[in-house]
Amino acid sequence: MKIFSAVRPTGGIHIGNYLGAINQWISLQENNDCYFAIADLHAITTPYDQNTLKDKIFELAVTYLSLGIDPQKCAFFIQSKVREHTELAWLIGTIVPVGELQRMTQFKDKATQHKEYVNAGLLNYPILMAADILLYKSGGVPVGKDQKQHVEFARNAAEKFNKQFGECFPIPEPLIEEKQANIMSLKDPSKKMSKSGDQKGCINIFEEDDSIRKKIMSAETDTGSEIKYDLENKKGISNLLSIYSAFSKIEIPLIEKKYEGKKYAEFKSDLADLLISKLSEFKEKRYSYYKNPDLVYNMLEKGAEKARIEAKKTIEEVKQKMGL
């Protein structure tokens, strides 16, 4: 199956991001024809610093490569390096009703959040995202539940195009990993872990060992002492069990049995050791990539070359069907 997904270059990645979207990419690249992009064109629809954007793009590329994205198994590239993304967005934009764009949840949220920065690009964001997906005739799009609306928009655009101009695009399906671990804040386990929230509740992928240990040892639990998964009554320890299970690949019931009768402090210490060990592998890879930026840019360019081959085929077909 052809797969497309993209991520905006907006800063650091935390362990929740890794266990969610990135882990899914890594799994999908093994047996699918995957196109993974750094969505720099999407990034400029909200306030950003043009002086640091290139650095953030490079940082994100290094992060994904360090975590396991393999350019030999997928096309990993910068979105703006494949001009057909914007070309297809314009063509799709001629058949999409404005009212449908105005109803998109993300436009409403971002327009409220950045009132001084409500631009046409923000309104047309879903059109570009649909073009991203349809350009490679993707059958699947790995997304979180909050992004499902954008895939629905792409499905509608594909169906509308096919009906008006003849069969061209497969109808993409959202790939939502139902068993994906929901990693919550270490300080407020009722909220998702967030890099923009309380930093004490978030562990970044490349965080220093001492800081990881300090955050885990001070993580919110409860007044009890039983190491048991109980989302209703023991949110804090349940969150730590989810993290332990995700990084150790051990099922939660087996972890509960291992720590039966033991104290929270011992469990937390072991979890800190586990995270420090697992994340150190990523840090070593990251360091090697930072020492060789030419290698990173070469990988991204080769990914763009592979993407362009497919993108050009699609654009030629679309233009022909539209009478251009």
C-alpha positions as CSV (number, residue, x, y, z in Angstrom):
1,M,0.0,0.0,0.0
2,K,1.1,3.6,-0.7
3,I,1.3,5.6,2.5
4,F,1.7,9.3,3.1
5,S,2.3,11.3,6.3
6,A,3.9,14.5,7.2
7,V,4.9,16.5,10.3
8,R,5.5,20.2,10.9
9,P,9.0,21.3,12.0
10,T,7.8,22.9,15.2
11,G,10.4,22.0,17.8
12,G,11.4,19.1,20.1
13,I,9.9,15.7,20.2
14,H,8.8,14.0,23.5
15,I,8.4,10.3,24.3
16,G,4.6,10.6,23.6
17,N,5.3,11.7,20.1
18,Y,7.8,8.9,19.6
19,L,5.4,6.2,20.9
20,G,2.6,7.6,18.7
21,A,3.2,8.9,15.2
22,I,6.9,8.2,14.8
23,N,6.6,4.5,15.9
24,Q,3.8,4.1,13.5
25,W,6.0,5.4,10.6
26,I,8.8,3.1,11.6
27,S,6.4,0.1,11.5
28,L,4.7,1.1,8.2
29,Q,8.0,1.6,6.3
30,E,8.8,-2.1,6.6
31,N,6.1,-3.4,4.2
32,N,4.6,-0.4,2.4
33,D,5.6,2.2,-0.2
34,C,5.9,5.2,2.2
35,Y,6.3,8.9,1.5
36,F,7.2,10.8,4.7
37,A,7.5,14.6,4.5
38,I,8.7,17.5,6.7
39,A,5.8,19.8,6.2
40,D,7.6,23.2,6.0
41,L,4.8,24.7,3.7
42,H,2.3,23.9,6.4
43,A,4.6,25.5,9.1
44,I,4.4,28.9,7.5
45,T,0.6,29.2,7.8
46,T,1.0,30.1,11.5
47,P,3.5,32.5,13.1
48,Y,7.1,31.4,12.7
49,D,10.7,32.7,12.7
50,Q,12.1,32.7,9.2
51,N,15.6,32.9,10.7
52,T,15.3,29.6,12.5
53,L,13.0,27.6,10.2
54,K,15.9,25.9,8.3
55,D,17.5,24.8,11.6
56,K,14.2,23.4,12.8
57,I,13.8,21.4,9.6
58,F,17.3,20.0,10.0
59,E,16.7,19.2,13.6
60,L,13.5,17.3,12.8
61,A,15.2,15.4,10.0
62,V,17.9,14.3,12.4
63,T,15.4,13.4,15.0
64,Y,13.4,11.1,12.7
65,L,16.5,9.5,11.3
66,S,17.8,8.9,14.8
67,L,14.6,7.3,15.9
68,G,14.5,4.8,13.0
69,I,13.2,6.3,9.8
70,D,15.2,4.6,7.1
71,P,15.7,6.4,3.7
72,Q,16.4,3.1,2.1
73,K,12.9,1.9,3.0
74,C,10.9,5.1,2.3
75,A,11.0,8.5,0.6
76,F,11.9,10.9,3.4
77,F,12.0,14.5,2.2
78,I,11.2,18.2,2.7
79,Q,7.7,19.1,1.3
80,S,8.7,22.3,-0.4
81,K,11.4,20.5,-2.4
82,V,8.6,18.8,-4.4
83,R,6.8,21.6,-6.2
84,E,4.0,19.3,-7.3
85,H,2.5,19.5,-3.8
86,T,1.5,23.2,-4.4
87,E,0.6,22.6,-8.0
88,L,-1.9,19.9,-7.1
89,A,-3.2,22.0,-4.2
90,W,-4.1,24.7,-6.7
91,L,-5.9,22.3,-9.0
92,I,-7.8,20.7,-6.2
93,G,-8.7,24.2,-4.9
94,T,-10.7,24.8,-8.0
95,I,-13.2,22.2,-7.1
96,V,-13.5,22.6,-3.3
97,P,-16.3,24.8,-1.9
98,V,-15.1,27.6,0.4
99,G,-17.8,26.7,3.0
100,E,-16.2,23.3,3.5
101,L,-12.9,25.0,4.3
102,Q,-14.5,27.4,6.8
103,R,-16.0,24.5,8.7
104,M,-12.7,22.8,9.3
105,T,-12.0,22.6,13.1
106,Q,-8.3,23.4,12.7
107,F,-9.0,26.7,10.8
108,K,-11.4,27.8,13.6
109,D,-8.9,26.9,16.3
110,K,-5.9,28.5,14.7
111,A,-7.8,31.6,13.6
112,T,-8.8,32.1,17.3
113,Q,-5.3,31.3,18.6
114,H,-3.5,33.7,16.1
115,K,-6.0,36.4,15.3
116,E,-3.3,38.6,13.9
117,Y,-2.2,35.9,11.5
118,V,-5.4,34.7,9.8
119,N,-4.2,34.2,6.2
120,A,-5.4,32.5,3.0
121,G,-2.8,29.8,3.5
122,L,-4.4,28.9,6.9
123,L,-7.8,28.6,5.2
124,N,-6.4,26.5,2.4
125,Y,-4.4,24.3,4.7
126,P,-6.7,21.3,4.2
127,I,-6.4,21.6,0.4
128,L,-2.6,21.4,0.6
129,M,-2.9,18.5,3.0
130,A,-5.3,16.7,0.6
131,A,-2.8,17.4,-2.2
132,D,0.0,15.9,-0.1
133,I,-2.0,12.7,0.3
134,L,-3.4,12.4,-3.2
135,L,-0.2,13.3,-5.0
136,Y,1.2,9.8,-4.2
137,K,-2.2,8.1,-4.7
138,S,-2.0,7.1,-1.1
139,G,-4.2,4.3,0.2
140,G,-3.5,5.0,3.9
141,V,-2.7,8.0,6.0
142,P,-1.3,7.4,9.6
143,V,-2.9,10.1,11.8
144,G,-4.1,10.7,15.3
145,K,-7.8,10.9,16.1
146,D,-7.6,14.7,16.0
147,Q,-6.4,14.7,12.4
148,K,-9.1,12.4,11.1
149,Q,-11.1,15.3,9.7
150,H,-8.3,16.2,7.3
151,V,-8.3,12.7,5.9
152,E,-12.1,13.0,5.4
153,F,-11.5,16.2,3.5
154,A,-9.0,14.5,1.3
155,R,-11.4,11.6,0.7
156,N,-14.1,14.0,-0.3
157,A,-11.8,15.8,-2.7
158,A,-10.7,12.6,-4.3
159,E,-14.3,11.4,-4.7
160,K,-15.4,14.8,-6.2
161,F,-12.5,14.8,-8.6
162,N,-13.1,11.2,-9.7
163,K,-16.8,12.0,-10.3
164,Q,-16.1,15.2,-12.2
165,F,-13.1,14.2,-14.3
166,G,-12.9,10.4,-14.3
167,E,-11.2,7.9,-12.1
168,C,-7.9,9.1,-10.9
169,F,-7.4,8.9,-7.1
170,P,-7.8,6.0,-4.7
171,I,-9.9,7.0,-1.7
172,P,-7.4,7.2,1.2
173,E,-8.2,5.6,4.6
174,P,-7.1,7.0,8.0
175,L,-4.7,4.6,9.7
176,I,-5.4,5.2,13.4
177,E,-3.5,2.9,15.8
178,E,-6.2,1.9,18.3
179,K,-3.7,0.2,20.7
180,Q,-1.4,3.2,20.7
181,A,-0.2,4.2,24.2
182,N,-1.6,7.5,25.3
183,I,1.2,9.1,27.3
184,M,0.1,11.6,29.8
185,S,1.8,14.4,31.7
186,L,4.0,13.2,34.5
187,K,2.7,16.1,36.6
188,D,-0.9,16.0,35.7
189,P,-1.8,12.5,34.4
190,S,-5.3,13.7,33.4
191,K,-3.7,15.7,30.5
192,K,-1.7,14.4,27.5
193,M,2.1,15.0,27.6
194,S,2.8,18.2,25.8
195,K,6.0,20.0,24.8
196,S,4.1,23.3,25.1
197,G,2.8,22.5,28.5
198,D,4.5,22.0,31.9
199,Q,8.1,21.0,31.1
200,K,8.3,19.1,34.4
201,G,5.6,16.8,33.1
202,C,7.3,16.1,29.7
203,I,10.3,14.0,28.8
204,N,12.0,15.0,25.6
205,I,13.6,12.3,23.4
206,F,17.1,13.7,23.8
207,E,16.8,14.8,27.5
208,E,19.8,14.6,29.8
209,D,19.9,11.4,31.9
210,D,19.8,13.3,35.3
211,S,16.8,15.2,34.2
212,I,15.0,12.0,33.1
213,R,15.6,10.4,36.4
214,K,14.5,13.5,38.4
215,K,11.2,13.8,36.4
216,I,10.4,10.1,36.8
217,M,11.2,10.0,40.5
218,S,9.0,13.0,41.1
219,A,6.2,11.9,38.8
220,E,2.6,12.2,40.2
221,T,1.2,8.9,41.5
222,D,-1.3,8.5,44.3
223,T,-1.6,7.9,48.0
224,G,-1.6,4.1,47.6
225,S,1.3,1.7,47.2
226,E,0.0,-0.9,44.8
227,I,1.6,-0.9,41.3
228,K,-1.5,-1.6,39.4
229,Y,-3.1,-0.3,36.1
230,D,-6.3,1.4,37.1
231,L,-7.1,4.4,34.9
232,E,-10.0,5.5,37.0
233,N,-8.4,5.5,40.4
234,K,-4.7,5.4,39.8
235,K,-4.0,7.7,36.8
236,G,-0.4,8.5,37.7
237,I,0.9,4.9,38.2
238,S,-1.1,3.7,35.2
239,N,0.7,6.3,33.0
240,L,4.1,5.1,34.3
241,L,3.1,1.5,33.6
242,S,2.1,2.5,30.0
243,I,5.5,4.1,29.5
244,Y,7.3,1.1,31.0
245,S,5.3,-1.3,28.8
246,A,5.8,0.7,25.6
247,F,9.6,1.0,26.0
248,S,10.2,-2.6,27.4
249,K,7.7,-4.3,25.0
250,I,6.4,-6.2,28.1
251,E,2.6,-6.4,28.7
252,I,1.3,-4.5,31.6
253,P,0.0,-7.5,33.6
254,L,3.5,-9.0,33.5
255,I,4.9,-5.8,34.8
256,E,2.3,-5.7,37.6
257,K,3.3,-9.2,38.6
258,K,7.0,-8.3,38.6
259,Y,6.5,-5.4,41.0
260,E,3.9,-7.1,43.2
261,G,4.5,-6.1,46.8
262,K,7.2,-3.6,45.8
263,K,7.3,0.2,46.4
264,Y,6.7,3.0,44.0
265,A,10.3,4.2,44.4
266,E,11.8,1.0,43.2
267,F,9.5,0.8,40.2
268,K,10.2,4.5,39.3
269,S,13.9,3.9,39.6
270,D,13.8,0.9,37.3
271,L,11.6,2.9,34.8
272,A,14.2,5.7,34.8
273,D,17.0,3.2,34.1
274,L,14.9,1.8,31.2
275,L,14.3,5.2,29.7
276,I,17.9,6.3,30.0
277,S,19.1,3.1,28.4
278,K,16.6,3.2,25.5
279,L,17.0,6.9,24.8
280,S,20.8,6.8,24.9
281,E,20.7,4.8,21.6
282,F,18.9,7.7,19.9
283,K,21.2,10.3,21.4
284,E,24.3,8.5,19.9
285,K,22.7,8.4,16.4
286,R,21.7,12.0,16.7
287,Y,25.2,13.0,17.6
288,S,26.6,11.2,14.5
289,Y,24.1,12.9,12.2
290,Y,24.9,16.4,13.6
291,K,28.6,15.7,12.9
292,N,27.7,15.0,9.2
293,P,25.0,17.4,8.0
294,D,25.9,16.8,4.4
295,L,24.8,13.2,4.8
296,V,21.4,14.3,6.2
297,Y,20.8,16.7,3.4
298,N,21.8,14.1,0.8
299,M,19.3,11.7,2.3
300,L,16.6,14.3,2.1
301,E,17.4,15.2,-1.5
302,K,17.4,11.5,-2.6
303,G,14.0,11.2,-0.9
304,A,12.7,14.2,-2.8
305,E,14.0,12.7,-6.1
306,K,12.0,9.6,-5.4
307,A,8.9,11.6,-4.5
308,R,9.2,13.7,-7.6
309,I,9.0,10.7,-9.9
310,E,5.6,9.7,-8.5
311,A,4.4,13.3,-8.1
312,K,5.1,14.2,-11.8
313,K,3.1,11.1,-13.0
314,T,0.1,12.2,-10.9
315,I,0.3,15.8,-12.0
316,E,0.4,14.8,-15.7
317,E,-2.6,12.6,-15.3
318,V,-4.6,15.2,-13.4
319,K,-3.9,17.9,-15.9
320,Q,-4.8,15.7,-18.8
321,K,-8.1,14.8,-17.1
322,M,-8.9,18.4,-16.4
323,G,-8.2,19.5,-20.0
324,L,-5.0,21.4,-19.3
